[in-house]
Amino acid sequence: MYIVWKIFQIIQAYFICLSAQPISPKIHDGWWAYKDAVQGSFVPVPSFWGLVNSAWNLCAMGKRQSPVNIETGRMIFDPFLTPLRLSTGGRTKMGGTMYNTGRHVSLRPDRAHLVNISGGPLGYSHRLEEIRLHFGSEDGQGSEHLLNGQAFPAEVQLIHYNQELYANYSEAAKSPNGIAVVSIFIKISESPNVFLNRMLNRDTITRITYKHDAFLLMGLNIADLYPDTTRFITYEGSITIPPCYETATWILMNKPVYVTQMQMHSLRLLSQNEPYKLFLSMSDNTRPAQPLIQRCIRTNIKFSKQGRDCPNNRALRPQYRVNQWLLK
């Protein structure tokens, strides 16, 4: 009896010790969601991201989080912001694989095709890693960033990593000056963007209806995705999924691109689950806007009035209406 009691004590002590050890963040790497699921199991939504995993504490405690609400009346004109430069290594066409990740429509370019951006607010050349779509269940919501409190039906984000300082995206994402994200608002029109039309036409989008579905696309021209403008808005922020590293320079183009109402409807029919599970639309895959705190929002959109709101005190403050293209 005494031996049995000692064995019980040893086992009890082992589990107490085990429970006191921090759980590896790797266990929770994919354990997050944008909205409550109905299956009954708890998966942390954005308000819990920073609380369930110590490796994600920036999601709750960070001071430079994204996305944000862009207040055009507080933008700072920076005359040193040059236009973005897009480089494709002399090849206009690229290929890539489109995925249903369960959270996003994601297009990842073929590694053989080099697509870089530089210029603008960037001091280094950044390589395209992924194109990601965020969209809403209704036309009045879907973009992660807001413009004067207004959401757009969708937002496309071109995510790049600093290839001059870092070997890959994973290393760059946790490092200074690591990430650059070009963000383009999406609106609805009968004249869709050429690049998005390739991604969202019926023959293509139905190939990725369920989580883990993938489809290869060829003959894409990344320049077709960009709107016809050199004007943009920029600020320093974070990636918008856990672990919310504050290593991202955001560049929001000052003109939208367009998809059709039917293409938007097709996006809303994508499932965040596998085919044998309950259908849950991938729509509303957005993180809520985060506090701007003391950050400056700079722009190369010209305006005339001077002000002193930016901490660097070199700023101009606009009495400004954003480019009419964006508000149409």
Sequence and secondary structure as in RCSB ss.txt:
>XXXX:A:sequence
MYIVWKIFQIIQAYFICLSAQPISPKIHDGWWAYKDAVQGSFVPVPSFWGLVNSAWNLCAMGKRQSPVNIETGRM
IFDPFLTPLRLSTGGRTKMGGTMYNTGRHVSLRPDRAHLVNISGGPLGYSHRLEEIRLHFGSEDGQGSEHLLNGQ
AFPAEVQLIHYNQELYANYSEAAKSPNGIAVVSIFIKISESPNVFLNRMLNRDTITRITYKHDAFLLMGLNIADL
YPDTTRFITYEGSITIPPCYETATWILMNKPVYVTQMQMHSLRLLSQNEPYKLFLSMSDNTRPAQPLIQRCIRTN
IKFSKQGRDCPNNRALRPQYRVNQWLLK
>XXXX:A:secstr
 HHHHHHHHHHHHHHHHHHHS   GGGGTT   SS  SSS     GGGTTTS GGGTHHHH SS S  EE GGG 
EE TT   EEEE TT   EEEEEEE SS EEEEE TTS  EEEETT SS EEEEEEEEEE SSTT   SSEETTB
  SEEEEEEEEETTT SSHHHHHTSTT EEEEEEEEEE SS  HHHHHHHSHHHHGGG STT EEEEEEE GGGG
S S S EEEEEE  SSTT  S EEEEEESS EEE HHHHHHHHT BSS TTS   B           TT   EE 
         STTS          HHHH 
